[in-house]
Amino acid sequence: MKIAPSVYFLGVFGLVTYVESTYYCSGSGDPCTQASTLFENYARTENCKHDGVHSPCDRYITPGWYVTDNPILDQCPDLLSCGAVYPVWFNGSLPTSGDGIVTEKLCKTGFFDCCTRTYDIQIKNCGTHYVYCLPALDACPERICFGTNGSCEYPTTTTPTTTSTIPTTTTESKYVPSKDYNERKNKNERCDKAKLRFLVMNSSGHRPLLKAILPLSCISSPVINTTNQDTQFI
């Protein structure tokens, strides 16, 4: 059975917009032959604990079709799993080869709930493997889980040695990040920290107003699923 993509209603202080959350995977072609290798395809299994040194995340993933060796995790993991603070797992039914492309849900594990936030995901069964249309997640502490047990090693950069005596010339890089880039980076870091403080205060029993904790520029749209009228602020 082919499931149609969900349609969401977004509201921002009276401004109303309708969007189809998986529009970025609606292009032509067979995703079984066009899928790319999974973004940062390491330390994504459930047994890999969060690593504060590397801190991988799926905030900057390019939405699109991906393929990986491990199947997507279909059970609720603990916090600090899959190399992330907030692991994101598959809460749905995997399609058969005859189902075509189906739309299901991803869930974000929170402090006291296995599904504090949902995302759309599209999946296709290619016979020998699955391909996944993955979204970009809300914040860098979040990451999609694939598999239960695997290697938790991160790639390392090595510098090859040489015995050549030929003189070499070193050219210093002149690249300087633009002002806009630095401003966006600093804003994202401030918003991520503010959101985490809000989550901690909210989970400990305090109920602060969202606007009292987060700058207005950090508050994203409330997301309302028209199928169950469930509203969340992230």
Stockholm file with secondary structure:
# STOCKHOLM 1.0

chainA/1-234         MKIAPSVYFLGVFGLVTYVESTYYCSGSGDPCTQASTLFENYARTENCKHDGVHSPCDRYITPGWYVTDNPILDQCPDLLSCGAVYPVWFNGSLPTSGDGIVTEKLCKTGFFDCCTRTYDIQIKNCGTHYVYCLPALDACPERICFGTNGSCEYPTTTTPTTTSTIPTTTTESKYVPSKDYNERKNKNERCDKAKLRFLVMNSSGHRPLLKAILPLSCISSPVINTTNQDTQFI
#=GR chainA/1-234 SS CCCCCCEEEEEETTEEEEEETTGGGCCSSCHHHHCEECTTCSSCSTTCCCCTTTCCCSTTCCCEEEECSSCBCCSCCCTTCTTSSEEEEECSCCCCTTSCEEEEEEEECCSSCSCSEEEEEEEEECSSSEEEEECCCSSTTEEECBCSSCCCCCCCCCCCCCCCCSCCCCCCCCCCCCHHHHHHHHHHHHHHHHHHHHHHHHHTTCCCCHHHHSCGGGCCCCEEETTTTEEECC
#=GC SS_cons         CCCCCCEEEEEETTEEEEEETTGGGCCSSCHHHHCEECTTCSSCSTTCCCCTTTCCCSTTCCCEEEECSSCBCCSCCCTTCTTSSEEEEECSCCCCTTSCEEEEEEEECCSSCSCSEEEEEEEEECSSSEEEEECCCSSTTEEECBCSSCCCCCCCCCCCCCCCCSCCCCCCCCCCCCHHHHHHHHHHHHHHHHHHHHHHHHHTTCCCCHHHHSCGGGCCCCEEETTTTEEECC
//
